[in-house]
Amino acid sequence: MASCPNSTRSNPAGSVLKYASQTIDTKGDTRMSSHALETAFSIETSGIKFGPGVTREVGYEMKRLGARRVMVVTDPRMAQHDAVSITMSSLKDEGIDAVLFDGVHVEPTDVSFKSAISFASEGGFDGYVAVGGGSSIDTAKAANLYATYPADLLTYVNAPIGEGRPVPGPLKPLIAIPTTSGTGSETTGVAIFDLLEMKAKTGISHRALRPVMGLVDPNNARTLPRMVGRVQRVRRALSRPGVLHRPALQQARRAGAPRPPSLVSGLQPHQRRLGDSRHRDGLPQPGQGGQRPRR
């Protein structure tokens, strides 16, 4: 039995270990491989601060990052939410000039992105805070990018729709304060939008877009609609290993495979009774029109 000098693991005799530089036959022969495999990878993510009331720490965190004039990005409805008022107060308490932009479009478009970019470019900001769902956070990422490195909108947009140019350098600090639990945009370097002219959804992807910190405050999700919460539970369920995605599921059914267990089988009884709360969520009642739910 043999092992690689850079590894503490051993394999059964006769097996072959593949490393980036060479292939090692555990019977004793070491030979260079023309099909060397890369085995190293790195994981990077935003810092996350979690806890009830952590929204109030955004001023401290922004001051620590050296920001003095901050653009607070949100949508018109969220602008009336406590999360935004607490954010504005926290920034001002730390002596930071906080300016509110509440023009985020839910499911951003190139038009709404350009509006936020124009606001950011004229404002001379050295920091950004996004309060809301993925739409607000993605809009803040785009505003930060294009205000820092001005260019045509399609310059940094992913190919083949855009030019796909990399972000030239570091951006201003961005702190995300999510108020939903679905997109995870507070930890990603992706900003998604609809390009209206092409009727296509595209985006920008680069690690520099990633917020430096996400302040995840459960208090901000207290007024989250019940249906949104259910959608997030289903989304998380579908992302678990072993759950078939629709194309694979349809192919399996055509081949005569048995129907898999229901996704709601593991939920509590009060969570299974989706029909009992249809009237509260504005969904059509059985027999009152609307499409029949797919099984």
N, C-alpha and C positions, 0 to 999 in steps of 0.2 A: 504494500500500500504506500502511495506516495502523495505528497502534498506540495503545493506551490509555496515558495519562501514568503510570499506576501499574504498567505492565507493561513488561518488556524484550523480550517476544515479539511477532512480527508474523505476520499471516496473509495468505494470498493475496488479491488484489484481489477485491472483491465478496462476501467472507465477512462474517458478522456475529458480533461478540463480545458476549457477555452478561455484565454485571457486576451487582453488588448494587443499584446506584443508577440505571443507565441502560443502554441498548442502543446500541452504536456500529456504524453501518454503515461499513465500511471504504472505501466510495466517497466518503465525506466528510460524510454527514448524521449528526448526533448528535441523538437524540430520547429523551425520557423514556419508559420502558416501564411499562405497567401489569402486566407479568408479570416483574418484576425477580427475579433469582435471587441467592440468598446463596452466595457463593463462599469464605467464610472458615470454617475449622474449626480445632479445637485437639486435641492429643493429650496425654493425661496418663497416667502409669503409675507403679507403685511403683519405688523404687530397687532394683536387683538387685546383690547381691554374690555372685560365683560363684568357687568354687575348693575343692579338697580341704581339709577342716579348717575352713572358715569358720564352722561351727556354734560353735566356741569363741569367736567374736567377738561373740556375742549379748549377753554381759554388758557389754562395752564400748559397744556400740551403744545398749543400753537406758539405761545410765548417761548417755551423751551426750544422750539424749532427755529426761533428767530424771526417769526413773522410779525409785521407791524400793521399791515393793511391787508385785510382778508375779504375775499368774495365768498359769501354764503349762498350756495346754490340749492334751490328747491323748486317745487311746483306751486301753483296758485292755491291749491287746497291745503297742502302741507304748511303753507305760510301762516295759516291760522292755528296750527298745532302747537302744543306746549313745547315740543322738541325744538322748534325753531326759535321760539321766544327765549327758551333756556339757553340755547346756543348763542344767541345775540347778546344776552346778558352776561354770560360767562366770558365771552371775548372782550366785551367792553370793560368788565371788572378788572381785566388784566392790562388795560390801557391799549387794547388793540382796536384799530379803526375797522369796524365790521360793516360791510355793505351788502344788503340783501338783493339777490337776483331771484325772482320767483317766476321766471318765464319758461321753466322746463315743460316740455311737451311729453305727456305720458306716451311711451313708445316713441322715442326721439326720431326726428327726421333731419335731413340735411339742412332744412330751413331753420329748425329750432336750434340745431348745433351752431349755425352761423350767427344767430342772434346772441347766444351765450358767448361765443368767441369775440364778437364785436364789443360786447359789454366788458369782457375781461381785458381786451386789448386797450380799451380806452381808460380802464380803471387803474392801471399801474399797480396791480396786486402782487404781493410777494408770498401769498398763501391762499389756500382754498379749503373750504369746508362744504361737504355735500350732506344734506339732510333729506332722507326719503328713501325710495326704493332704487332699483337699478337704473331707472331713467335719470334720476337726479345725479347719481354717482357717475354714470357714464358721461353725462353732459359736462360735469365738472372736469372729468379727465380730458375731454376734448377742448374745453375752454383753456385749461392749463397748458396743453400741448401747443395749440395754435397761437396763444398769446405769447408764449415763450419763444417759439420758433415759427414765425409767421410764414404761411405758405398757402397755396390753393388747397381747398378741402380734400381733393382726391390725392394729394401728394403722399400722405401717410396711410391712406386707406388700402386695405389688403387687395393684392392682385387677384383676379384679373380686372376687377372693376376699377381699382385705383392703381397708383404707381407702386405702392408697397415699399416706399422708402423707409428705412429705419429712423427712429427718433434720434436726432443729432447728439443729444446729451441729456444731462439731468434736468428735471423739471422742478417747479416750486413744490413745496410740501403740500400734500392733500390729505386731509383727515375725512373719513367717511363715517357718517352716523346713520346706519340702516334702520328703517322703520318697518321692514318686512323681513321674512326669513327665507326668501326663495332664490334670488339670483346669486348671492355670494359675491356681488361686484366689489365689495369692500376688500376682497383679497385677490382680485384678478387684475391683469394688465390688459383688459379688453374693453372697448367701448363700441356698442352696437347702435346702429341707426338705420332708418329707412331712407333709401335714395329715391325720392319721389319720381324723378324723371324716368328712371328705369323700372320703377315699381319692384325694387329689389331690396332685401335686407342685407346689409354688409357691415363692415366695422374696421376698427383699428386695433392692432394687437402688438404690444411691446411691453416688456417688463418695466420700462420707465413710467408707464401710465399707472402702475399699481399704487394705491394709496399707501402712505407711510404707516398709517394706523387706522384701525376700525374700532370705534367706540360702540359696542353692542349693549344697548340698554333695554332690558325687558320692559321697562315702563313705556317705551315708545311703541310697543306692540299691543298695548291694552285695548286700543280701539280698532284693531285689525279685524275686518269683516270675517265672519265665520267661514264663508265659502273660500276666501283667500287662504285661510288656515288649512282647509281641507285639500285645496289644490297643492299646497306645499307638502302636505303629508304624502299625497299620491306621487308627487314628483320625487320625493326622497325615496319612496318605496321602489319606484321604477329605476332608480339609479343604483340600487343594491345589487351586488354580484348575484348572479343566478336568476335574475328577473329577465324574461325575454322581452326584447323590444318588438314593436309591432311587425316589421317585415319578417323577422324570424318566426314570430308567433303565427302569422298568417301562413307561412310556408309549412310549418309543422302541422297546422290544422288541415291544409290541403292534402298532406300525406297521411291523414287519418290519426294523428296523435291525439291523445285525450286532452280535454280542456284542463289547464292548470288550475290550482286552487285560487279562489278569489283573493284579490288584494286586501279586501276588508276583513278577511277571516281572522287576522290577528288583532283587530281593533276591539276596544271595549264596546259593550252593548250600546251605550249612548252614542258612540261614534258610528255605529253601523246604521242607525236609523236615519239615513240621509233623507228619506222621503218625509219623515215627520217634521222636518224643518224647512221644507221647500217653500212654504209660504213666507217664512222669515227672510229667505234669501232672494226673493223675487223670481223664483223659477216657476215655470208653468206646472200646474197641477195635472195629475193624470186625467186624461179625457178633456183637457181644456186647451188643446193646441200645443204646438211646439214639437220638436223632434223627440222621438222615443230614445231614451238613453241606450247606447250600445252596450251589449253584454260582453 
